[in-house]
Amino acid sequence: MKNKNLFNKLFKLILIAVTLVLLVKQSNAQTWVNQNSATTNILHSVYFIDNLKGFAVGDAGTVRFTLNGGLSWLSINGLTADDLHDVAFSGPSLGIIVGDNGRIFRSTDGGTIWVLVPSGISNNLRTVAFGDGGMVYAAGRDGVIIRSTNSGANWVSVTSGSIRYRGSSAKTATKSWIVGDGGIISASTNGGVSFTPQTSNTASDLHNIFMLNDLTGYIGGQNSTIIYTTNGGALWSIRNTGINQGIDGIHFSNTSTGWAVGNAGAVYITNNAGLSWIAENSNTTSELNDVYFSDINHGWAVGVNGTIIFRGGTVGIINISNTDPDKFSLNQNYPNPFNPSTNIEFNIAENGLVSLKVYDITGKEVGNLVNENLERGTYKVNWNGNNLSSGVYFYTLKAASFAETKRMILTK
């Protein structure tokens, strides 16, 4: 009997250990990789319209955008020299950027053209959020909150004071939340006509808020702060187990899975609605200011030194054939010469790790297009060389024991 009981205990311990290993493997199945933002300015905010098209904004009027999931980031110049702190979209066309000195830029064509609109204030704006029905909220230093009822075309002032607001979220036409220094949470239930305080149960500065709906939401802040509500903020409770860094950005893809980023390149993931958090390898030590996931498989975080990191499968890669090839091969890119983008096709004859990189004439790596496990098949990747100068470049495919390099020409 004793032996049987001992066997049962050992079996349970082994089962628990295996389960823990599988959970850790699942949480780390994807890693974060660096993308080239082509700037060293601090980036404060990132937003993606879909898995391919996204925007990042930062200091000294920095605006970066991508059309291929971050394989290449392009610049929008000349909007302003002021620091820009937040970017958000309502659907594929309407976007708002806010920044210092009351700057508000609005786009109605998906971010191709940005127009400066009067905000009526000169305060530094730190955050913007869309509600339903044309409602938009912006807030920043000196306790300033402004709102728009016509999708950001016109703005009116709501409050002023001494608080520095840092983050905002809105999910309906009437309800919105704005958070800031000293544990401040201000909430509105009347479309931003007035805001009332909610009890945060912390004195730490609050940096970002993400509401999944009008009841459930998360706030991140300094001193490892993450607080949580399921009743629209009537009660906020601590939910930061596993967090050991200050949190600047937070985003959830669904009710269970979310990410938090912050100091020293910290990235955390939760798969149980924030009950516990697991650290992920961000591959950076730069402070991360914001994180955004277009879906559960595609996420970006931005921060100091122009840092942009990406989590997920290779973006821009397409499986173009269901027929299994009998050998590895790398095709000549097309068009070639090209300006500024080109397509690269290749065949993978067996499942495994695949690498596709681009190098300049000196051998310096200028593009990391694929670095992941792929199944057998024929694939196509689009590469954009907009940030590079004209010249000869080389692309190399490595898979199993196969390696091949081909030459291509960028002309501008």
N, C-alpha and C positions, 0 to 999 in steps of 0.2 A: 504493500500500500504506500509506504514511504517513497519507494522508487517511482511509483506512478505519479504521486504528487509532485516529486522533484522534476520528473519529466515534463509535466504540465506547466510548471513554473518556468522551466527553461524554454519550452516551446513558446510561451507567451512573451518572454523577454526577447527571443529571437524575432518573433513577429513584430513587436514594437520597434525593434532596431531596424528591421527591413523597411517598415512603413516610414520611419523618420528619414532614412536614406533616400527613399523614393520621393518624399516630399521635398527634400533639399535639391535633388536632381531636377525635379520638375520646376522649382523656383529659379534654378540657375540654368535652365535649358537654353535660354537665350542670353546673350551678353550685349553690353553696350559697346559701340564702336564710334570712334571719332569721325566727324565730318568736317570738311574744310569750309569755314565761313568766309574766308578771305578778308578777315578783319581781326584786329586785336582789341577793339573797343568792347567794353562791357555790354553784354546782351541781357536785357531784362525780361523779355517776354517772347513766347513762341505760340503760334496758332496754326493748325492745319485744317484746310477746308475738306480735304480728302487724303488718301494715302500718298498722293504725289505732290499736291500743291499746298505750300505753306509759307509763312512769313515769320521773321524774327526782327525785333527792334531793340535799339540800345542807345548808348551815349553818343553825343555829337551828331545827332540826326541819322544814326545808322538804321537803314532798312535793308534787310536781306530777304530774298524770296527764292523759292525753288519750284520747279515744275516736274521734278523726277525724284521726289522723296528725299532730297538732300544729297544725291550723288554730285550735284553741283549747286552752289548757292550764288545767286546773281545780286547785283546792287541796284537800288533805286536811289539816285543822288539828287541833291538840290532841294529837298523838302524844307529843311531847317538845319540850323547848327545847334539847336537845343537838344537836350537829352530826351529820348523817347522811352516811356516806361511800360506801355501796355498796348497790345493789339488784339482785337477780337472781331469775329465775323458772325453775321446772322444769315445763314444760308450761303450759297456760292458767290453771291454778287456784292452784298452790302458789308463793308468793313469800316472799322474805326481804329485810329491810332491816337493815343494821348501822350502828352509830355509836359515838359517844363514851360513856365510862363503862359499857362492856359492853352497850349497848342492842342488843337484837335484837327486831325486830317480824316477825311471821309472819302470812301470809294464806293461807287455803285456799279462797277464793272469787273468785280473780282480782283481788285488790287492793281490793275494796270495803270489807272490814273487816280491820284490822290489830290483832293482839293482841301485847302485850309478853310475851315468854317469858324465863324466867331463863337467863342465860348462865353463871352461876357465877363471873363475873369482873367487875372494875371497870375494866379496861384499855380504852383507846380502840381500837375495832375499825375497820379500814380496808377490809377486803375480804371477800367471801363468794363461794363457788363450789359448784355442785351437781355431784355425781357421779351414778352410776347406783345403783339399788337403795336409795334413801333416804339415801345418803351426802351430807353437807353439811360444808363446811369454812369456817372464818372465822379471820381473823388480824389482827394490828395491832401497836400499840406494845409495847415491853418484851418482844419476842420471843414474844408470846402466840400460840398456835395452839389452837383448840378445834374439836371435831368433833361431828357428830350422826349417828347411824345410823338415825334414824326421821324423816327429812325435816324436821329442825329443831325437833321438839317438845321434845327434851331434848338437853343439851350436856354434854360432858366435856372437861376440860383435857388438852392433849397436851404443850405445851412452854411455857417462859417464859425470859426472858433480857434482853438489852439491845438486840436488833435491832428496827428499825421495819420491819415488813412492810407492803407497799403493794398487792400484786396477787396474784391466785390464779386457778388454772384446774384443772378436773378433767373427764375424759371417760369414765371407767369407774368401777366400784365400788371399785377398788383403787388406781388411780394418780391422784396429784394433785401440783401444783407451787405453791409460794408464793415470791414474790420480794420483795426489800426493799433497804434502804440498803447501800452499800458493795459492790454487785455480788453480794449474797447470793441464792442459789437453793437452796431446800430442797425435796426431792422425797420422796414416799412411794409405795411399791408394795404396801402392806399395809392400805389403807383408812384411813390416817392414824394408825395405832397408833404409828408412829415415822417420823421424817423424817431424811434424810441429805443433806449438802451436795453440790451439783454445781458444777463449775468453770465460771464465767461468762466468764473471761478479760477481766474489766473490774472496776475499782474504783468505777465510777459508780453512783449510786443507781438502782435499777431500780423502775419505777413501775407497770408493767402487763404481764401475760402473757396470750397467747391461744394455746391449743392447738387445732389443727384436729382432731387425733386423739391417740392415746396415743404417737405417734412424732414428729409434725411440729408445731412451734410457734414463736412469735415473742415476744420481750420488748422493750419500749421503756423508755428511761430518760433521765437527764440527759446533757448533752454529746453530743447527736445519736446516742445509743446505740440501735441495734437489733441484736439478736443472734438467731440462728436455729439450730434443731436439726431433724434428720430421724431421730434415733435415741433419742428420749425424754429427751434431755438428757445422754447420755453424752459428747457433744461439742456445744458451742455455738460458733458462728462469727459474725463480723461480717457484717451485710448491710444497710448504711446508705448506699449510694451515692445522692447527691442530697439527703440529709437535712442541714439546717443549723440545726435548733432542737432543744431538749430535747423528748422525747416523753413524754406523760402517758397517752395512750390508744391502743390498737391493736386492730383487728378485721379479720378476713378473712371474705369471703363464700364463697370457694371456695379451692382450692389455689393459684390464680394471683393473684386480685384481693383487695387489702386496702387499708386506710386507716390512717394514723397521724396523731394530732393532738397539739398541745402549745403551747409558748410563743408569745406574740404572735399568736394566731389561726392558727398554722401548721396546714395540712392537706396531707397528701401521699397520693398514690395509687400503687400498684404493680399492674401487669398481668402481671408475670413472676416471681411468688413472691418479691418483695423484692430481686431482683437490682439493680433500680434504682427510684428513687422520683421522681415528678414533683409539683411544688407545684401545688395548686389554689387558686383564689380563694375564701376563706372568707367574705368580706364582713364580717369582724370583726377587731379587733386584740386582743380579750380572750383571755386564756389559756384554752385548751380542755383540760378534764380527762379527758374520756371520749368514746368514739365507739361507736355500735352500728348495725349494718345488719340489718334484718329479712329482707331479701333483697338481691340485687345492685343493685336499682333504688331502694331506700328506706333512707336512712341519716340519723342524727341525731348531733350532737355538742353537748356542754354544757360550761359553764365559768363564769368569773368574771363578776360583774355580772348573774347570772341568764341568761347567754347560752344560747340554743338555736338552732342552725342546722340546716337540713334540706337534703338532697341527693336529687334525683330528680324524677319527674314530679309533677304536682299530685295531692295526696292527697285522697280524698273525692270526686273527680270521676268520674262514671259516664256512659259513652256509652249512651244509652237507646234509640237508633234507628239502624238501618242504612240508612234511607231518606235520600237526600241532599236537604236543604231547598233551595228555590229562592231564598230570601232570608234575610238576617240578621234575628233578632228576639230580644227579651228579654221573658220572661214575668213576670207578677206572682208574687212569692214565695208559697208556701203552707206551712203555715197563715199567716195574717196577720189580726190580730195573732198573735204567737208568744211562747212562753216554754219553754225558752230557745233552741230551734233551729228552723230553717226551711229549706225547699228552694227553690232558684233554678234554673229551667230556661232554656236559651237555644239558638238555632239558629245554626250557622255555615255560611255558604253557599260559602265557599272556604277552602282550606288557608292557614294563616298564623298570625301571632302574635295571641294573644287575651289580653285583660286583663279581669278582673272584680274590682272593689274595692268595699269598703263604707266609707262616711263617716258621721260624726255630724253633728248639726245645724249645727256650726260649720265644717264642711268638712274636719275632721281625719280622715285615713285611719285606720280601726280594724280593717280586715280586708283582706288581700291573698289572694283566693281562687283566682285563676287568673292565671298569667303565663308562658305557654309557647305553643309552636306546636301547634295542633290541626288535625286533618283535618276535612273537611266532615262534619256530623252534628248530632244533637240531644244535648245534654248536661244533666246535673243535678249540682248541687253542694249539699251540706248545710253550713249555717253555724250555729255555736253562739255565742250572745251571752251566755253565762253570766257572763263577767267584766265585762260592761257594765251600765250602769244603764238603767232604763226610759226610753223616749223614741222619737223619730222618727229613723230612719236611712235613708240613701240608698245604692243600689247601682248601679254604672255598668259597662256592658259596652262595650269598645272592640275592634274588629276591622276591619282594612283601613280603609275610609273610614266605617265604621259606628260610631256611638256613641249610647247610649241610657241614661237614668237612670230608676229607679223608686223609689218610696217604700215603706217598711215600718215597722211599729210593734212594738217590743219592750215587753211588759208583764210585770211581775213582782209 
